[in-house]
Each structure stands twice: as C-alpha cells, then as structure tokens.
Amino acid sequence: MEKVMDYKNGDKLSISSYWVGLLAFAVASILGVYQVAERAGFIPQSAELYFASVSTHGVLMGFVLTTFVIMGFGYFTACRSLKQPLWNSKLAWFGFYLTLFGVVLAAYPLLTGQASVMFTFYPPLAAHPVFYIGATLLVVGSWVWVLQMIMMTLTWKKNNPGEAVPLVQFGNTANALLWAWTSIGVALEVLFQLIPWSLGWIDEIDVALARVLFSWTLHAIVYFWLFPAYIAMYTLMPKLAGGRLFSDEMGRISFIMLLVISVPIGMHHLYMDPGVAAGWKFVHMLGTFAVMIPTLLTGFTIIASMEIAGRLRGGTGLFGWIAKINWKNPLVLSVGLALLMLTLGGFGGAINAAYSMNAMVHNTQWITGHFHLIFAGTVIIVYMGTAYHFWPKITGRKLVSDAHARLQLWLWMWGMFILTIPWHYIGLLGQPRRISSMPYDTPLVERWDLHELLMVVGGVILLVSALMLIVNLYLAQTRGSKEDNTELELSIPVHPVVAIPKILNGFALWNWVIFIYLIVSYGYPILHFFISGDSVGVTPWGV
C-alpha cells in the first residue's frame, strides 16, 4: 500500500535536474558575454577559442539546460498533480545519471576545441566521436523521462477511468510525445552517419541527407523547450495572478496542435539548401505558419485569464485590470514579461517562416537575434519563474526576497531586449552570423559598431541576472524561512471540466496523425537520397 506522501518522491529528482540545468545555464551565460565582447573587439580575438565557446554555449543552452529543466518540471508537476509517485523511481534516476554522463562525455571535446561544430553540428564540420556519443546518451537518457511521463499518465487514467487528465500532466505527456517523435531525426543522423563517420568506419556521408534528418529535430525542439512555459502559463499563472483559467479546453487544443503540427515542418530551415526541392520547402512553410495558431490561441487564453484575475482583484475600465494583477509573484511577472518578448519575437519568426522574405535575413545576425529573443527570452524567463515557484514547495523554504527575484526577472528582460534588438538590426544591415570577428574596413562595418557595443551591454546585464538567479535560489534553499504550504496548487478554469471528449484526453489518434504527417512531409525527401543517385534530387512536382 502506498504511503500518503509517496507522491512527493519526485521532488529530489526534480530539484537535482533543475540544478544541473541552471549550472549549465550560468556557464553558458559567461560564454555568451565572451562572444559578444570578442566580436566587438574588446578582447583579443581567437577564432579557435570563439567557435569552441559558441559550440559549448549552444549545447549547454539548447540541450543541457532545457533537457534537465524540462525533466525537473515534468517530474515535479506530474507527481504533484496526479498525487502519485514516480512510475519507476530507480529507472527515473538511471535516466538522470545517464543524461548527466552524456553531458560529461560531450563536455571534454567541446572544452578542448575538438567539437567546434555549433549546437547543430552540421557536417562537413566534424567533431570528436566522444562528442556524438555523449550527445546520444543525453538523448537516450531523456527518453527515460518520456517513458515516465507516458506511464504515469496511463497509470492515472487506469485508476481514474473516465476522468479528465489534469491539464498540467496532459501538457507534460504531449511534450514527452513531441520529444519522442522529433528526436528520431537527430538520432538517425548521429547513429547512422556521424558516429560511424567520426570513428572512420565509413569514408563519407551525404551532407544534404544529414541536414534533412537534423531538420526533423531542429524546429520541433523549439516547442519541446517552449512546452513547460506554456504549461506554466495555463496551469499555474492564473491562480497566482488572483484569478481563474479562461478555458481548460483551449489549453488542450493548443497542446495537441503544438504536438501535431510542430514536428513535420523543420525544412523551413533549409530554404537555401539545394538538397531539398522547392515544393517540399513550400509544404513545410505552410506547416510553419499553421503552428503559429496554437501560440495565438495561447496568447488569447492567457491574456484573458490575466484580465479575469485583474477584474476579480478590483480592476475596472478598459485597461484598469492590468495594474491589479498580482505582479509581485515572480512566476506571474515572468509570464507577463515573456508575453512581451514573445510578441516581438513572434513577428520576427513570421518573417523567417516566409519562403521569400527569409532570403533577406538568411544567415544574418537577424536569425541569431530572433532565436535568442524567443528561446533565451520568452522560454528561459518562464523557466526562472517556475524555479522561484517550485523551490519553496520542494525545499520547504521561502525565497529570501521576492523583490530580488523580481529585479532579476526585470534585468533579464531588459538585458535581452538590449542584446537582441541591435542583433536584429545589424542583421538587416548585412552582418553575417557565425563569424568570430569583422576585420573589414568599410563604411558598412562602421555602422555596426554602436550596435555591437549595445550588445555587450545587454550581455553583461544578462550575466548579472543569470548569477542573481543562482544566488537567489541557493539562498532560498539554505537560508530561507519555513514555507508552510508545500502543495502544488493548480489553476481552476472558469468553467470546471465535467466531461471531456476522448480526443482531448488522450493521444492515440494524434500519434497516428503525426505518423501520417511525417510520412507525407519527410518520406519522399529522405527516400530520394537513396533512389535518385542525385544529392539534390527531384520531387513529384519536377522541381
């Protein structure tokens, strides 16, 4: 018979995962400041050191921080929302250590300059085989989390037949399935191309095929990162803001749309690649615009939830409710600031998604500014907010100062704007991305100087904010006063869920939809590499 408090047996694993991710984030933030300072000419320039730094920064942010925080978020919210223990505690810890071991393996070639291949590790750039093996173990370890999320949901549904799966766990399961589907692409590339190639087992690989396989993962991974932020917006923020969730069903629809649409659209990253025919790029472009719909639904639902909170707290008039929201809560503030960055970053994403307009900004610093604003801005700031909310629940100790937490979040937003707005602009002025220095003496380059200086200022502000986050959480864990309420309290929808259609309470149908969609969008583009004998290939449309 289960002990009453067994459902808290995921707490230690959750906070351990968060700490690994946050420490990786701190190191990545230091490297980020180094990179903007070198490009601006403030420190001695070294191409070797710069690209080793860029690659390490990208891997730590894009794979280590995200994977561990998402696992920590999932374990904590799954156990607490379902009121049940980890499905298999020993297996969950094995997955954690396997993922961590993969990070340690990959770290050596990264830090020694033997894996300066960016976080995308596109061939023909080649890394030491240990890097690819470490990255593979990281992914395999994360699959244990995927299994845990799925099995915990199935166990709960078996014990609670006919009831609606709590929205927070519905989102966790959708994200687990998203990662399971999208990580197949990079797994195929690494296992059957990059590892054998780096070990000398095969002489050559098809670079165009490798890029197509990685595109399978490359864009959907963004939504893997984004999912916990959206889950927090739907299930945690409305109650903390002082109100209720506008619609539970809208959250389920948005999560399903993100899951189904986001995976088979990655070839919009290959608009300029000759290895993919134009017709297939157009198909992926349509999917890229379609995936904006769940974000628009989320924006509407979350802002409506905020308005409900503001009006319940006494707000009147057209906009008077905004000031009445409980902005003193760090998680609520993080969501509000995230929405501001998402609004600006989303417009940039629409330009990137457009087949023709993308040509203006392709391989310029506009792209770098965009994904930093969306990922490091919108996503990471909500990660910070969830950490501030979860720490007292897990450790039993309050934050030492909510005001310090809020200051840290404000610094992160302003630092991100100061960093990324000039980044977008110098992209429009023609500065290419993935460069370590600008040894050119032209009037065009001179126009970049002020913006490079602003980016250094933004980077320093972000570093200060990142270190403040670590200090705030450490002080809370070691010196915070006792927290009496350690239960996770989820937002209640305006209209309680009495009955829910099966298609909004499970994923059997949606997995089949994804499977068919993947065959349609990736089947022939991958198959033609094996049947055409032509690395560029043709499509049924003769392009």
C-alpha positions in Angstrom: 0.0 0.0 0.0 1.4 3.4 -1.0 2.4 5.8 1.7 0.4 9.1 1.8 3.4 11.2 0.9 4.9 8.9 -1.8 3.7 11.3 -4.5 6.5 13.7 -3.3 9.2 11.1 -4.2 10.0 13.0 -7.4 11.0 16.2 -5.5 14.6 15.4 -5.1 15.0 14.2 -8.7 13.2 17.4 -9.8 15.4 19.8 -7.9 18.6 17.9 -8.9 17.6 18.2 -12.6 16.9 21.9 -12.2 20.3 22.5 -10.6 22.2 20.7 -13.4 20.3 22.8 -15.9 20.8 26.0 -14.1 24.5 25.5 -13.5 24.9 24.8 -17.2 22.9 28.0 -17.9 25.3 30.0 -15.7 28.4 28.7 -17.6 26.6 29.4 -20.9 25.9 32.9 -19.9 29.5 33.6 -19.1 30.5 32.3 -22.6 27.8 34.4 -24.2 29.3 37.6 -22.8 32.8 36.5 -24.0 31.4 36.0 -27.5 29.7 39.4 -27.9 32.8 41.1 -26.4 35.2 39.4 -28.8 33.0 40.2 -31.9 33.0 43.8 -30.7 36.8 43.8 -30.5 37.0 44.4 -26.7 39.2 41.3 -26.1 41.9 39.6 -28.1 40.4 37.6 -30.9 40.9 33.9 -31.4 38.8 32.0 -34.0 39.5 28.7 -32.4 38.5 29.8 -28.9 35.5 31.7 -30.2 34.0 28.8 -32.0 34.7 26.4 -29.2 32.9 28.8 -27.0 29.9 29.2 -29.4 29.5 25.5 -29.6 29.7 25.0 -25.9 27.3 27.8 -25.3 24.8 26.4 -27.8 25.0 22.8 -26.4 24.7 24.0 -22.8 21.7 26.2 -23.5 19.9 24.2 -26.2 20.4 20.7 -24.9 21.6 20.6 -21.3 19.7 23.5 -19.7 16.5 22.6 -21.5 16.6 18.9 -21.1 17.2 18.9 -17.4 14.8 21.7 -16.6 12.1 20.1 -18.6 12.7 16.8 -16.8 12.6 18.5 -13.5 9.5 20.4 -14.3 7.8 17.2 -15.6 8.7 15.0 -12.6 7.6 17.6 -10.0 4.3 18.6 -11.7 3.4 15.0 -12.7 3.8 13.6 -9.2 2.0 16.5 -7.5 -0.9 16.9 -10.0 -1.6 13.2 -10.2 -1.0 12.6 -6.5 1.0 9.5 -7.3 4.7 8.6 -7.1 7.1 8.2 -9.9 6.2 5.3 -12.2 9.6 3.8 -11.6 11.9 5.8 -9.3 15.1 3.7 -9.9 14.6 4.0 -13.7 14.0 7.7 -13.4 17.2 8.2 -11.5 19.1 6.0 -14.0 17.8 8.2 -16.8 19.0 11.3 -14.9 22.5 9.9 -14.4 22.7 8.6 -18.0 21.8 12.0 -19.3 24.4 13.6 -17.0 27.0 11.1 -18.1 26.3 12.1 -21.7 26.9 15.7 -20.8 30.2 15.0 -19.1 31.4 13.0 -22.1 30.4 15.7 -24.6 32.0 18.4 -22.4 35.6 17.2 -22.9 35.8 17.6 -26.7 33.7 20.8 -26.5 36.0 22.4 -24.0 39.2 21.3 -25.8 38.1 22.6 -29.2 37.5 19.2 -30.7 33.8 19.7 -31.2 33.6 23.3 -32.6 30.6 22.3 -34.8 27.9 24.6 -33.3 24.9 23.1 -31.5 23.5 22.0 -34.9 26.8 20.0 -35.6 26.1 20.1 -39.4 28.6 18.1 -41.4 31.0 18.5 -43.1 32.1 20.1 -39.8 33.4 17.1 -37.8 33.7 16.6 -34.1 35.5 14.0 -32.0 33.4 10.8 -31.8 33.1 11.2 -28.0 31.0 14.4 -28.5 28.5 12.5 -30.7 28.4 9.6 -28.3 27.8 11.9 -25.3 25.0 13.7 -27.2 23.4 10.4 -28.0 23.5 9.3 -24.3 21.9 12.7 -23.4 19.0 12.0 -25.7 18.7 8.3 -24.6 18.6 9.4 -21.0 15.9 11.9 -21.8 13.8 9.1 -23.3 13.5 7.6 -19.8 11.7 10.8 -18.8 9.5 10.4 -21.9 8.6 6.9 -20.7 7.9 8.1 -17.1 5.5 10.8 -18.3 3.6 8.4 -20.5 3.4 5.6 -18.0 2.4 8.0 -15.1 -0.5 9.3 -17.3 -1.6 5.8 -18.3 -1.5 4.6 -14.7 -3.6 7.6 -13.5 -6.1 7.0 -16.3 -6.4 3.3 -15.3 -7.1 4.3 -11.7 -9.4 7.2 -12.6 -11.5 5.9 -15.6 -13.5 8.5 -17.5 -11.9 11.5 -15.7 -10.1 14.3 -17.4 -6.3 14.1 -17.1 -5.1 17.2 -15.2 -4.2 19.8 -17.7 -0.6 20.1 -16.4 0.0 16.4 -17.0 -1.8 16.4 -20.3 0.8 19.1 -21.4 3.7 17.1 -19.9 2.6 14.0 -21.9 2.1 16.0 -25.1 5.7 17.3 -24.7 7.1 13.8 -24.0 5.5 12.5 -27.1 6.7 15.6 -29.1 10.3 14.8 -28.0 9.9 11.1 -28.7 8.8 11.9 -32.3 11.2 14.8 -33.0 14.3 13.2 -31.5 14.1 10.4 -34.1 15.6 12.6 -36.8 18.8 13.6 -34.9 19.1 10.0 -33.5 19.2 8.6 -37.1 21.7 11.2 -38.2 24.1 10.6 -35.3 23.8 6.8 -35.1 24.0 6.0 -38.8 26.0 8.9 -40.1 28.0 11.0 -37.7 29.3 8.4 -35.2 30.4 5.8 -37.9 31.9 8.7 -39.9 33.8 10.2 -37.0 35.1 6.8 -36.0 36.4 6.2 -39.5 34.1 3.2 -40.2 32.7 4.9 -43.3 34.6 7.2 -45.6 31.9 9.7 -46.5 28.4 10.7 -45.7 25.7 12.6 -47.6 25.7 16.1 -46.1 22.3 17.0 -47.6 20.7 13.9 -46.1 22.3 14.8 -42.7 20.8 18.3 -42.8 17.3 16.9 -43.7 17.4 14.4 -40.8 18.5 17.2 -38.4 15.7 19.5 -39.6 13.3 16.8 -38.4 14.5 17.7 -34.9 15.7 21.3 -35.4 12.4 23.2 -35.3 10.2 20.9 -33.2 12.9 21.0 -30.4 11.9 24.7 -30.0 8.4 23.6 -29.0 9.9 21.0 -26.7 11.7 23.9 -25.0 8.5 26.0 -25.1 6.0 23.5 -23.7 6.8 23.9 -20.0 6.5 27.7 -20.3 3.0 27.3 -21.9 2.0 24.7 -19.3 3.0 27.1 -16.5 1.0 29.9 -18.2 -2.1 27.7 -18.4 -2.0 25.8 -15.1 0.0 27.9 -12.6 -0.1 31.6 -13.5 -3.9 32.3 -13.4 -4.3 31.2 -9.8 -1.2 33.0 -8.7 -2.3 36.2 -10.5 -5.5 36.1 -8.5 -8.0 34.6 -10.9 -9.0 31.6 -12.9 -8.0 29.9 -16.2 -10.2 31.2 -19.0 -10.5 27.8 -20.7 -9.1 24.3 -19.9 -10.2 23.0 -23.3 -8.4 25.8 -25.1 -5.2 24.6 -23.4 -5.7 21.0 -24.5 -6.4 22.1 -28.1 -3.3 24.3 -28.1 -1.1 21.4 -26.7 -2.5 19.0 -29.3 -1.9 21.5 -32.1 1.7 22.1 -31.0 2.3 18.4 -30.8 0.8 17.5 -34.2 1.9 20.5 -36.3 5.4 21.3 -35.0 7.2 18.1 -35.9 7.0 17.8 -39.7 7.9 21.4 -40.5 11.7 21.6 -40.0 12.7 22.0 -43.6 11.9 25.7 -43.4 15.5 25.8 -42.0 16.7 24.5 -45.4 15.1 27.1 -47.7 18.5 27.9 -49.2 19.7 24.2 -49.4 20.0 22.7 -52.8 19.4 19.2 -51.4 15.7 19.8 -50.9 13.3 20.6 -53.8 11.3 23.8 -53.7 7.9 22.1 -53.5 8.8 20.3 -50.2 10.0 23.6 -48.8 6.7 25.1 -49.6 4.8 22.3 -47.8 6.9 22.9 -44.7 6.4 26.6 -45.0 2.6 26.1 -44.8 3.1 24.0 -41.6 5.3 26.6 -40.1 2.6 29.2 -40.5 0.0 26.8 -39.1 2.0 26.2 -35.9 1.5 29.9 -35.1 -2.2 29.2 -34.5 -1.7 27.5 -31.1 0.5 30.3 -30.0 -2.2 32.8 -30.9 -4.7 30.7 -29.0 -2.4 30.6 -26.0 -1.8 34.4 -26.1 -5.6 35.0 -26.2 -6.3 32.5 -23.4 -3.5 33.7 -21.1 -4.3 37.4 -21.5 -8.0 36.6 -20.9 -7.0 34.7 -17.7 -5.0 37.7 -16.6 -7.9 40.0 -17.3 -10.1 37.8 -15.1 -7.6 38.0 -12.3 -7.3 41.8 -12.6 -11.0 42.3 -12.5 -11.6 39.9 -9.6 -9.0 42.0 -7.7 -10.9 45.2 -8.4 -9.7 46.3 -11.8 -12.1 48.5 -13.8 -12.2 50.2 -17.1 -10.7 49.1 -20.4 -7.2 48.5 -19.1 -7.5 49.1 -15.3 -7.3 45.4 -14.6 -3.7 45.3 -15.7 -2.4 47.1 -12.7 -4.5 44.9 -10.3 -2.8 41.6 -11.4 -0.6 40.1 -8.7 2.7 41.2 -10.3 4.5 40.7 -7.0 4.5 37.0 -7.6 7.7 36.1 -9.6 6.0 33.5 -11.7 3.2 35.8 -12.7 5.8 38.5 -13.5 7.8 36.1 -15.6 4.8 35.2 -17.7 3.9 38.9 -18.3 7.5 39.7 -19.4 7.6 36.5 -21.5 4.5 37.6 -23.4 6.1 40.9 -24.3 9.2 39.2 -25.7 7.0 36.6 -27.5 5.0 39.3 -29.2 8.1 40.9 -30.7 9.9 37.6 -31.4 6.8 36.2 -33.0 6.8 38.8 -35.7 10.4 38.1 -36.5 9.5 34.4 -36.7 6.8 35.1 -39.3 9.5 36.7 -41.5 11.8 33.7 -41.1 9.0 31.4 -42.0 8.1 33.1 -45.2 9.8 31.4 -48.2 10.6 34.7 -50.0 11.2 37.1 -47.0 13.6 34.6 -45.4 16.0 35.3 -48.3 16.6 38.8 -46.9 17.7 37.6 -43.5 19.1 34.2 -44.2 22.5 33.6 -42.4 22.5 37.1 -41.0 22.5 38.1 -37.3 18.7 38.7 -37.6 18.4 34.9 -37.2 20.6 34.9 -34.1 18.7 37.8 -32.5 15.3 36.1 -33.2 16.1 32.8 -31.6 17.7 34.4 -28.6 14.6 36.6 -28.1 12.2 33.6 -28.4 14.3 31.0 -26.6 16.6 32.8 -24.2 13.9 35.4 -23.7 10.4 34.0 -23.7 11.2 30.4 -22.7 14.0 30.9 -20.2 12.3 33.7 -18.2 9.4 31.4 -17.5 11.8 28.6 -16.5 13.1 31.1 -14.0 9.6 31.9 -12.8 8.8 28.1 -12.3 12.1 27.7 -10.3 11.1 30.5 -8.0 7.6 28.9 -7.5 8.8 25.3 -7.1 11.7 25.9 -4.7 9.6 26.6 -1.6 7.4 23.7 -2.5 10.3 21.3 -2.8 12.7 22.6 -0.1 10.1 23.8 2.4 11.9 27.2 2.5 10.7 30.5 1.2 12.6 32.8 -1.1 14.8 35.2 0.9 13.5 38.1 -1.1 10.7 38.2 -3.6 11.9 41.7 -4.5 15.3 40.3 -5.5 13.6 37.7 -7.7 11.5 40.3 -9.4 14.6 42.5 -10.0 16.4 39.6 -11.5 13.5 38.9 -13.9 13.3 42.6 -15.0 17.1 42.6 -15.6 16.7 39.5 -17.8 14.0 41.1 -20.0 15.8 44.4 -20.4 19.1 42.7 -21.0 17.5 40.5 -23.6 16.0 43.5 -25.4 19.2 45.4 -25.3 21.1 42.4 -26.7 18.6 41.2 -29.4 17.2 44.4 -30.9 20.6 45.6 -32.2 21.2 42.0 -33.2 18.2 42.1 -35.4 19.2 45.4 -36.8 22.7 44.6 -37.8 21.3 41.5 -39.5 19.3 43.8 -41.7 22.5 45.9 -42.2 24.1 42.7 -43.6 26.3 41.3 -40.8 26.5 37.5 -41.3 26.0 35.1 -38.4 28.6 32.5 -37.2 31.6 34.9 -37.5 34.2 35.4 -34.8 35.4 38.8 -35.9 34.8 41.6 -38.5 38.2 42.5 -39.9 36.8 44.8 -42.6 37.3 48.5 -43.1 34.3 49.7 -44.9 31.5 52.3 -44.1 29.1 49.3 -43.7 31.1 47.7 -40.9 31.4 51.1 -39.2 27.6 51.2 -39.0 27.7 48.0 -36.9 30.0 49.4 -34.1 27.4 51.1 -31.9 25.1 48.1 -32.1 28.0 45.8 -31.1 28.6 48.0 -28.1 24.9 47.8 -27.1 25.0 44.0 -27.4 28.0 43.9 -25.0 26.0 46.0 -22.5 23.0 43.7 -22.9 25.2 40.6 -22.5 26.6 41.9 -19.2 23.1 42.7 -17.9 22.1 39.2 -18.7 25.1 37.7 -17.0 24.3 39.7 -13.8 20.7 38.5 -14.0 21.8 34.8 -14.5 24.1 34.9 -11.5 21.4 36.6 -9.4 19.1 33.7 -10.2 21.6 31.2 -9.0 22.2 33.2 -5.8 18.5 33.7 -5.1 17.8 30.0 -5.4 20.8 29.0 -3.3 19.9 31.4 -0.6 16.3 30.2 -0.6 17.4 26.6 -0.2 20.0 27.3 2.5 18.7 30.3 4.4 15.0 30.8 3.6 12.4 30.8 6.3 10.0 27.9 6.6 7.3 27.5 3.9 4.1 26.0 5.4 2.3 25.5 2.1 4.3 22.9 0.1 1.4 21.7 -2.1 1.2 22.5 -5.8 -2.0 24.4 -6.3 -3.2 24.4 -9.9 -5.4 27.0 -11.6 -9.1 26.3 -11.7 -10.9 27.0 -15.0 -13.8 29.4 -15.2 -16.0 26.5 -16.3 -14.9 23.3 -14.5 -14.3 20.3 -16.7 -17.2 17.9 -16.1 -16.8 15.8 -19.2 -14.1 15.8 -21.9 -14.0 14.2 -25.3 -11.6 11.3 -25.7 -9.7 13.1 -28.4 -8.9 15.9 -25.8 -8.0 13.5 -23.1 -5.6 11.2 -24.8 -3.1 10.9 -27.7 -3.9 7.6 -29.6 -5.5 9.4 -32.5 -2.9 12.2 -32.6 0.0 9.8 -32.7 -1.4 8.3 -35.9 -1.9 11.8 -37.3 1.7 12.6 -36.6 2.9 9.4 -38.2 1.0 10.0 -41.4 2.0 13.7 -41.5 5.7 12.7 -41.1 5.5 10.2 -43.9 3.9 12.8 -46.1 6.4 15.6 -45.3 9.6 13.7 -44.8 9.1 10.4 -46.6 10.0 11.2 -50.1 12.6 14.0 -49.3 14.5 11.3 -47.3 13.8 8.4 -49.7 15.1 10.3 -52.8 18.6 10.3 -51.4 18.6 6.5 -51.7 16.8 6.1 -55.0 17.8 9.0 -57.2 21.6 8.9 -57.0 21.5 12.7 -57.0 22.3 14.6 -53.9 19.9 17.4 -55.0 17.1 15.1 -56.1 13.8 15.8 -57.7 10.2 15.8 -56.4 7.0 14.5 -57.9 6.5 18.1 -59.0 9.6 18.0 -61.1 11.4 20.8 -59.2 
